[in-house]
Structures are given as structure tokens and as C-alpha cells.
Amino acid sequence: MTPGFRAGAGRAIITPPLVVPHAGWGAQTHLYADGVETDLWATVLVVSDGEETAAVVDLDLVAVTIADAEAVRAEVARVLRLPPQKVRVAETHNHAGPPPGTWAWMEEGTAALRRYYEQLPDLAAGAARMAMARLRPARVAVGAGDSRVAVNRRETAPGGRVVTGVNPEGVIDPHVLVVRIDGADGAPLAVIAGYTMHATTMGPTNRYISADWPGHLKRVVEGLTGATCLFAQGATGNVGPGPEGFTDDARVIRKLGVQVGCEAARVYFALAVPAVQYRHERVWESGAPLGKWTGVPVAEPVPVVRVSSRELRLPLRPQPALAEADAQAEAARRRRETLVAHDAPAAEIEAATFATKRAAMARERARAFGGRPDLPVELHLLRIGPAVLAGIPCEPFADIALAIKARSPFRHTWFGGYVGGWSGYIPTPAEYPRGGYEVETSPFAPEAAGRVIDGTVAALHDMHRETVR
């Protein structure tokens, strides 16, 4: 491999045909989308320092299964001639596209959904080949911004019920990560923008395929910088888009994407690539005496690319027997089909749809986690220059990411979920007594959050020791 840091980016459109079921909202009454608000993308970044090469795959999807993520990873690794461990597959957690294959609570459309996910590895691999073909000498700079558009979503509603809504006093993670990658010639190449907020702005009544606000963030950043933008989702388990979420008004996602995207672009343009320090050069007489400054290049080490992967064993809670869960899911499905066939009122169909989807989720949890004391999950770390992207195939609360960042030896640390698939929420221990959707649907025991924090911090310190030797 050629020495020195190099990078390349590629992209494929992964918008499903309109015969693929739409989204996965329990309250939605439609099965298929009526159109496309924004195309969905698979964006791939390939980076190499001459010693190690890695790829980032960014998918505008809600939560692919572990098996589907592994299939994407394997095919991208094959075309790039890399070990699968060197490929990071992550989703934006966009709720306005197709549901994961295991959320197939209906019979109609399941064949099209299956074919869609069968094609996904090839589409991502095509984007990876494009990225590899564009690999060229590059430079890296990393910065951080702050955005407060996200809101904690663990709301205590009137009457005391914990719902997924708006909690203005709750914890959020305002960190905006920006990894800027320019070609050695100074041309814009790629940017990774990270933020922590559920992509649930387009809600149950939305009837259009959309990339939600992360899709508009990427479009804003690309329009302003000229660089191909990838999005890194954070630990969004308890963080949402605020009171305008769960809508069918695309103006809201455009507004959110512009707000976070402009902050990312502000940080991007504040970074000097290559790095310089300014010093006073001379006084320039021009009517007023002008203080003229000049930039002096700063020597920097060649950006390092390193990948680390390790297993975290997270404790599980007991699940209902699979036979029982399967029977309940089938009964709920048949009841909904009967209501639809008899043109029942929309409110009844909506309630039956919610019950059907919740029962299907319980069946999948029983199938995946039943009878097991713990679940091995992969913690994946990717270092690009001074930044480290860490992630797990779960949906952790923002408090977990904040704790990891506070203890990380790296100045620029990102931690998020939806990396390598999806296995459910990881709430903090204090939230279990409160209940609510995230707690009720989580397969994990309260101790899981602590194991994620300790395991990730240990892995970060190990990576830091290896790269400073």
C-alpha cells in the first residue's frame, strides 16, 4: 500500500421501490409510501495510512438486522480486499424508509422487503468500489461544535405516564463532531458530521420515503463545502427532535437539517487544512497603518488509521416463551387483517396496527434473546487521525456517550449506536423504575449500561497506548 494518508468517497442510491413496505410506526395505517421526499443513500468512505485501510458505510436506514449488516460488511470487505473487521457499517436511524426485515409484521410486501435487503450489500459494495477508485493523497482536521436543537424525549405526561415525547430538562448530547478530509491538493473530499438526535421527525402520518433530517444535514453540508458528507449518529436512545417531531411536514426536517448542518459547516470552515499558525508579518502603510499577518504551516504527523473490535457481553432480561410470543403476534396480525378487510374505522385499524407491531417486536425479542443470560455485541472503534469513532449495534442513552467521552484519552471521541446492526435500547439504570417504551422494549438488564461504558473506555485506552508507542 502507498505510504501516507489517502481517502476516497463513493455513493449509491438505495431508495426502495414503492412496493416495499414503508417505515415501522405502530400508529401508521398505510403499508406503502406514496412517493419519495428525498432519496436514501449508501455513502462509503475509504481511508488508509499506508499501513492500515478501513471503510465507513453510512446507510440512510432505520436499523438493519445484525445479519443484514454482516452481509453488507462482508461484501464491502470482499470488493475492497479487506478483513470484514475493517469495515464499519452504520445507519442514520431514519424512520421514514423501509423497516428492518425482522419487523415484517404483515404478509403483504414481505417478499419485496426481502429482495430489497438482498440487494443492499451489492449497492453498498458498488459505492465502496467507487470510493476505492477515487482514493488519493489527503489531509485530516477534526473539530467540534455545539447544537441545541435536540431534546430529551423521556417525557412524563399528565397523569404520570412516561412517554416518548419532549422533556426540555432532560439530558442531551449537544456535541457536533466534524472530521474534515481534504485532498492533498486542497480540494474538498469528505466530511463526517456527527450529532445525537433520533431521526423520527417524519412520523406515523408521513406517506413519503425520506432520509429525514440527517439526509438534509448531508445535503446542506455538501452544498456549502463541496465535500461528500457522511453522518455519524450518536447515542440517541433518549434524545429526539423536539416538539415538532412525529410530523408529515417535510419543512420541519429541512429546518432541522439546516440548523445542525450549518453548525457542522461552520466548524468545517474554521478548520485549517493543512494546519497553520498566524503571526504578524509587517505594518502595511495604506492610509491607515495595516497590521499584516501571514500563515505559517505547522508540522503535523501523518494521520493514523486504526481499527479495533472487541466483544462486550451485555446482561439480558428474561423473555417470554417463543411459542407464547408467536401465538400473540399471529393473533394480533389476524385481528388487524380482519379489520382492514371489513373497512373498519381508521382509529380501530391504527390501534390494531400498533398492537400487531408491538407483538411482532416481542416475538423477535423472544426469538433472539430468550433463554440467554447475556448477549455478545461487537464494540467497533475506528481511528482517523485525531478522531475515534466508537459504536455498538444497540440504541444507547445519551448519558452513556457522555460518560465515555469524559473518560476517553482522545480529545475527539464519538460514541453512538446503530453500528453493525441493531439489538435494542440500552437505558441507564436510573430509568428502569420509570418504565416507558425504551425500557419496556429493551432486552437488556440495568447493568448493561455500565458494561458498555467500562468496556468502551478500556478499549479507547488500549487503542491510545498502541498508537502513542
Secondary structure by P-SEA (a helix, b strand, c coil): ccccccbbbbbbbccccccccccccccccccccccccbbbbbbbbbbbcccccbbbbbbccccccaaaaaaaaaaaaaaaccccccbbbbbcccccccccccccccccaaaaaaaaaaaaaaaaaaaaaaaaaacccbbbbbbccccccccccccccccccccccccccbbbbcbbbbbbbbcccccccbbbbbbbccccccccccccccccaaaaaaaaaaaacccbbbbbbccccccccccccccccaaaaaaaaaaaaaaaaaaaaaccccbbbbccccccccccccbbbbbbbbbbccbbbbbbbbbbbbbbcccccaaaaaaaaaaaaaaaaaaaaacccaaaaaaaaaaaaaaaaaaaaaaccccccbbbbbbbbbbcccbbbbbccccccaaaaaaaaaaccccbbbbbcccccccbbbbcccccccccccccccccccaaaaaaaaaaaaaaaaaaaaaac
